[in-house]
Amino acid sequence: MKKITLLSGMFLVAAAVSSCYKDKGNYDYTELNELSLKGLETRYERDQDDSLNIITDLKGTQYADTSRFTYAWEIGRTVFSMQKDLHLKVNMATGDHLARFVVTDKDNGVKSYFRFSLRVVSATAGDLLLVLSNYNGRAELSYRRLDKDADFAVNYYQQRFGQSLGTGPKQICIGYNTMANQQPFADTSGSVQVITAEGMKIIYKNTMGPKYNFNYVTGGTFASFLPPYPVQDVSGFIPEYAAYQVEMWNHNPYGGINQNGRLYVISGGALYSDMLDRDRITVYANQKIDKGYLAPALCFASVANSPQTSPTLKMRGFDVSSYVLLFDNTNGRFLYSNYGNRPLTIVDKDFREYLPTYPGYKMIYASHTSTPNKCVAVLNNGTKTKLVYLTVPGNATQQTTMPFAVNGEVEVSNNLINEDTRFYMMRYSPYLLFSSGSRIYRYNVLNIPSGAAPADAIADLSSMGYSGDAVIKAFTVSRTEQNLLLAVSRYGATTSGDGPLRGDVVKLLFDNAGISLKFDKKYEAVSGNPVDIRIKYQTHQRDGVDRNGVLVDKI
């Protein structure tokens, strides 16, 4: 008991002493420099490839000398700039992106966070000029918007979407039929595919990026539309060439469109096809020829504007032949297919082949012409080229009165036309345009029967400020036939597109009556080594004219 009393007394004394102790400590309190910011909004919305410029005004409770801070503009988890003000080209996927501006005080390391959001809206769900190129050994795409004055989005695909487009680029394929039951050949916005060494890559037409749940069109894609038995052999599917063709395109009074079309693919020397239709699916796969190999080119017997025969429908499609002209590269002979079915030999009533054959030649191009049932085919054997003018019936009924025939041919130097040449057949006149080195030529195919060879150049890169190493690698003509666009390479002999960008686009004004060209403008360093150039229209408008006859295209 005495011990407890003694201890309690000692605690009381200690408490009393401590309460009387005067704190003589010297504490240094530093007031923080609290920052405020003007010029930053909480939400921004930009189209892809537009500019986002944010000019900030930084204020501090003690100091705001901009040299005393470091900066970081973060969008998602990526730092896009370390400057006080943001000047950004919006090159990222569509959607909402969380972002913040981080300001760090150099003296004490204190960070201030200013948060905002960025909504990126598609700049690609409209008309675009596309360039496919070989860039540092990989396939790449560049584009320029046509709905407003804009710069090219250069080699955007891998950077924007984080995946490769492939290697060995060959061709851009664009379809306009909109059918959900035909995916991935066509969906609710049409279709875009890019043929590379890896296959027929599917691109979502609205974003020009990967398409969810679809990667490549394969032989199995065609086979999936066929009955399960017998099992269709689609092995060795290696796409080399593809062609889409709109057929019916009728605007009805209720705002809808009655439509169908065709897709033909040459793969591994065999024919694949899909009749694009809302109500039925007709697919043929791996249609081979015995001991032969189909050329990666084909054409219809005729494609003519559908006449306006309905009082209620605006008919803006085409009358398309059921026959397509093919060529067997192995045996040097012309063939045909009816609606994409098995290729057939061309025989007379006694079942004998009668057309001339061209041993050693391969068909590098074919097209219908402005004259119905007249086609032009370009054959090359590595040292010589032949232009062949043919009569091609459009269907079995026509074949009885209008048999297949070769109406003439003309031989051309391989230096002028070869496998590197690109072609365009005019829709309303008999002129064939083709590239050769640094020049564009015109040629009236009605001169083929007389044997007159092409020699009429209508454009030359040398007159556009180019030196001798510049070459036209591809070209396209707008659907109004008022503009011609060149894809020009300044890479010289190399094809891989290594080093600095040296792929250009040149826009020429096209007089489609006089078949002449006039330089308009040049876009330099907008791609790797060009392979193909196309205009991706968001919807089909025949001749660039809408249903009411109004010219709507802008190039």
ChimeraX attribute file (.defattr): number of C-alpha atoms within 10 A of each C-alpha:
attribute: neighborCount
match mode: 1-to-1
recipient: residues
	/A:1	5
	/A:2	7
	/A:3	8
	/A:4	8
	/A:5	9
	/A:6	10
	/A:7	10
	/A:8	11
	/A:9	12
	/A:10	11
	/A:11	11
	/A:12	11
	/A:13	11
	/A:14	10
	/A:15	11
	/A:16	11
	/A:17	10
	/A:18	10
	/A:19	9
	/A:20	8
	/A:21	8
	/A:22	7
	/A:23	6
	/A:24	6
	/A:25	5
	/A:26	6
	/A:27	6
	/A:28	5
	/A:29	6
	/A:30	6
	/A:31	8
	/A:32	11
	/A:33	14
	/A:34	13
	/A:35	16
	/A:36	13
	/A:37	12
	/A:38	10
	/A:39	11
	/A:40	16
	/A:41	12
	/A:42	12
	/A:43	14
	/A:44	14
	/A:45	14
	/A:46	17
	/A:47	18
	/A:48	20
	/A:49	24
	/A:50	18
	/A:51	14
	/A:52	15
	/A:53	11
	/A:54	14
	/A:55	12
	/A:56	13
	/A:57	14
	/A:58	16
	/A:59	16
	/A:60	13
	/A:61	11
	/A:62	11
	/A:63	12
	/A:64	16
	/A:65	10
	/A:66	14
	/A:67	9
	/A:68	12
	/A:69	17
	/A:70	16
	/A:71	19
	/A:72	20
	/A:73	22
	/A:74	18
	/A:75	19
	/A:76	14
	/A:77	11
	/A:78	10
	/A:79	14
	/A:80	15
	/A:81	16
	/A:82	15
	/A:83	11
	/A:84	21
	/A:85	18
	/A:86	18
	/A:87	14
	/A:88	14
	/A:89	16
	/A:90	19
	/A:91	19
	/A:92	19
	/A:93	18
	/A:94	18
	/A:95	11
	/A:96	15
	/A:97	17
	/A:98	14
	/A:99	20
	/A:100	20
	/A:101	22
	/A:102	18
	/A:103	23
	/A:104	17
	/A:105	16
	/A:106	12
	/A:107	8
	/A:108	8
	/A:109	11
	/A:110	13
	/A:111	14
	/A:112	16
	/A:113	12
	/A:114	15
	/A:115	17
	/A:116	17
	/A:117	17
	/A:118	21
	/A:119	17
	/A:120	21
	/A:121	20
	/A:122	18
	/A:123	20
	/A:124	22
	/A:125	17
	/A:126	16
	/A:127	21
	/A:128	22
	/A:129	19
	/A:130	21
	/A:131	32
	/A:132	27
	/A:133	33
	/A:134	26
	/A:135	26
	/A:136	17
	/A:137	17
	/A:138	19
	/A:139	29
	/A:140	28
	/A:141	27
	/A:142	21
	/A:143	26
	/A:144	23
	/A:145	22
	/A:146	18
	/A:147	13
	/A:148	10
	/A:149	9
	/A:150	12
	/A:151	13
	/A:152	21
	/A:153	21
	/A:154	20
	/A:155	22
	/A:156	20
	/A:157	21
	/A:158	16
	/A:159	13
	/A:160	14
	/A:161	15
	/A:162	11
	/A:163	11
	/A:164	13
	/A:165	23
	/A:166	20
	/A:167	20
	/A:168	21
	/A:169	25
	/A:170	22
	/A:171	21
	/A:172	25
	/A:173	21
	/A:174	24
	/A:175	26
	/A:176	25
	/A:177	31
	/A:178	23
	/A:179	21
	/A:180	14
	/A:181	16
	/A:182	19
	/A:183	15
	/A:184	23
	/A:185	25
	/A:186	22
	/A:187	18
	/A:188	14
	/A:189	18
	/A:190	23
	/A:191	25
	/A:192	23
	/A:193	24
	/A:194	26
	/A:195	27
	/A:196	21
	/A:197	16
	/A:198	14
	/A:199	24
	/A:200	27
	/A:201	22
	/A:202	24
	/A:203	23
	/A:204	20
	/A:205	25
	/A:206	17
	/A:207	17
	/A:208	22
	/A:209	20
	/A:210	20
	/A:211	16
	/A:212	9
	/A:213	7
	/A:214	13
	/A:215	15
	/A:216	20
	/A:217	20
	/A:218	19
	/A:219	21
	/A:220	16
	/A:221	15
	/A:222	21
	/A:223	19
	/A:224	12
	/A:225	15
	/A:226	17
	/A:227	9
	/A:228	9
	/A:229	6
	/A:230	7
	/A:231	9
	/A:232	17
	/A:233	13
	/A:234	19
	/A:235	11
	/A:236	13
	/A:237	21
	/A:238	21
	/A:239	25
	/A:240	21
	/A:241	21
	/A:242	24
	/A:243	17
	/A:244	20
	/A:245	21
	/A:246	22
	/A:247	23
	/A:248	21
	/A:249	22
	/A:250	22
	/A:251	18
	/A:252	13
	/A:253	10
	/A:254	7
	/A:255	6
	/A:256	9
	/A:257	18
	/A:258	15
	/A:259	21
	/A:260	21
	/A:261	22
	/A:262	21
	/A:263	19
	/A:264	22
	/A:265	25
	/A:266	24
	/A:267	27
	/A:268	19
	/A:269	24
	/A:270	25
	/A:271	28
	/A:272	26
	/A:273	23
	/A:274	23
	/A:275	20
	/A:276	26
	/A:277	20
	/A:278	15
	/A:279	8
	/A:280	10
	/A:281	13
	/A:282	16
	/A:283	19
	/A:284	20
	/A:285	26
	/A:286	25
	/A:287	21
	/A:288	19
	/A:289	17
	/A:290	7
	/A:291	8
	/A:292	16
	/A:293	21
	/A:294	28
	/A:295	25
	/A:296	25
	/A:297	23
	/A:298	27
	/A:299	23
	/A:300	26
	/A:301	27
	/A:302	24
	/A:303	24
	/A:304	18
	/A:305	16
	/A:306	16
	/A:307	12
	/A:308	13
	/A:309	9
	/A:310	9
	/A:311	7
	/A:312	11
	/A:313	17
	/A:314	19
	/A:315	23
	/A:316	24
	/A:317	26
	/A:318	20
	/A:319	14
	/A:320	21
	/A:321	21
	/A:322	16
	/A:323	22
	/A:324	26
	/A:325	26
	/A:326	25
	/A:327	27
	/A:328	26
	/A:329	23
	/A:330	17
	/A:331	17
	/A:332	21
	/A:333	22
	/A:334	24
	/A:335	20
	/A:336	25
	/A:337	20
	/A:338	16
	/A:339	21
	/A:340	24
	/A:341	21
	/A:342	18
	/A:343	24
	/A:344	15
	/A:345	20
	/A:346	17
	/A:347	14
	/A:348	13
	/A:349	7
	/A:350	6
	/A:351	9
	/A:352	10
	/A:353	14
	/A:354	12
	/A:355	16
	/A:356	11
	/A:357	13
	/A:358	19
	/A:359	13
	/A:360	13
	/A:361	23
	/A:362	26
	/A:363	27
	/A:364	23
	/A:365	21
	/A:366	25
	/A:367	24
	/A:368	26
	/A:369	27
	/A:370	18
	/A:371	17
	/A:372	16
	/A:373	20
	/A:374	24
	/A:375	25
	/A:376	26
	/A:377	23
	/A:378	25
	/A:379	27
	/A:380	23
	/A:381	18
	/A:382	12
	/A:383	12
	/A:384	16
	/A:385	24
	/A:386	23
	/A:387	25
	/A:388	20
	/A:389	24
	/A:390	21
	/A:391	20
	/A:392	28
	/A:393	27
	/A:394	25
	/A:395	17
	/A:396	13
	/A:397	9
	/A:398	13
	/A:399	13
	/A:400	12
	/A:401	9
	/A:402	15
	/A:403	15
	/A:404	25
	/A:405	16
	/A:406	16
	/A:407	14
	/A:408	18
	/A:409	22
	/A:410	19
	/A:411	18
	/A:412	22
	/A:413	14
	/A:414	16
	/A:415	12
	/A:416	18
	/A:417	24
	/A:418	22
	/A:419	16
	/A:420	13
	/A:421	20
	/A:422	20
	/A:423	22
	/A:424	17
	/A:425	23
	/A:426	19
	/A:427	20
	/A:428	13
	/A:429	15
	/A:430	17
	/A:431	21
	/A:432	20
	/A:433	21
	/A:434	21
	/A:435	26
	/A:436	21
	/A:437	19
	/A:438	19
	/A:439	17
	/A:440	22
	/A:441	21
	/A:442	22
	/A:443	20
	/A:444	17
	/A:445	26
	/A:446	17
	/A:447	17
	/A:448	21
	/A:449	16
	/A:450	12
	/A:451	14
	/A:452	16
	/A:453	18
	/A:454	22
	/A:455	11
	/A:456	13
	/A:457	16
	/A:458	14
	/A:459	19
	/A:460	20
	/A:461	20
	/A:462	12
	/A:463	9
	/A:464	13
	/A:465	9
	/A:466	14
	/A:467	12
	/A:468	11
	/A:469	12
	/A:470	21
	/A:471	25
	/A:472	27
	/A:473	24
	/A:474	25
	/A:475	27
	/A:476	19
	/A:477	21
	/A:478	18
	/A:479	18
	/A:480	19
	/A:481	19
	/A:482	16
	/A:483	20
	/A:484	21
	/A:485	24
	/A:486	26
	/A:487	27
	/A:488	31
	/A:489	29
	/A:490	24
	/A:491	21
	/A:492	13
	/A:493	10
	/A:494	10
	/A:495	18
	/A:496	19
	/A:497	24
	/A:498	16
	/A:499	10
	/A:500	12
	/A:501	20
	/A:502	21
	/A:503	28
	/A:504	22
	/A:505	24
	/A:506	19
	/A:507	20
	/A:508	20
	/A:509	16
	/A:510	21
	/A:511	14
	/A:512	17
	/A:513	10
	/A:514	7
	/A:515	17
	/A:516	15
	/A:517	19
	/A:518	14
	/A:519	16
	/A:520	14
	/A:521	13
	/A:522	16
	/A:523	15
	/A:524	15
	/A:525	18
	/A:526	24
	/A:527	33
	/A:528	34
	/A:529	32
	/A:530	36
	/A:531	26
	/A:532	24
	/A:533	26
	/A:534	23
	/A:535	21
	/A:536	25
	/A:537	22
	/A:538	19
	/A:539	15
	/A:540	19
	/A:541	20
	/A:542	19
	/A:543	18
	/A:544	19
	/A:545	16
	/A:546	15
	/A:547	15
	/A:548	7
	/A:549	11
	/A:550	9
	/A:551	14
	/A:552	11
	/A:553	17
	/A:554	13
	/A:555	19
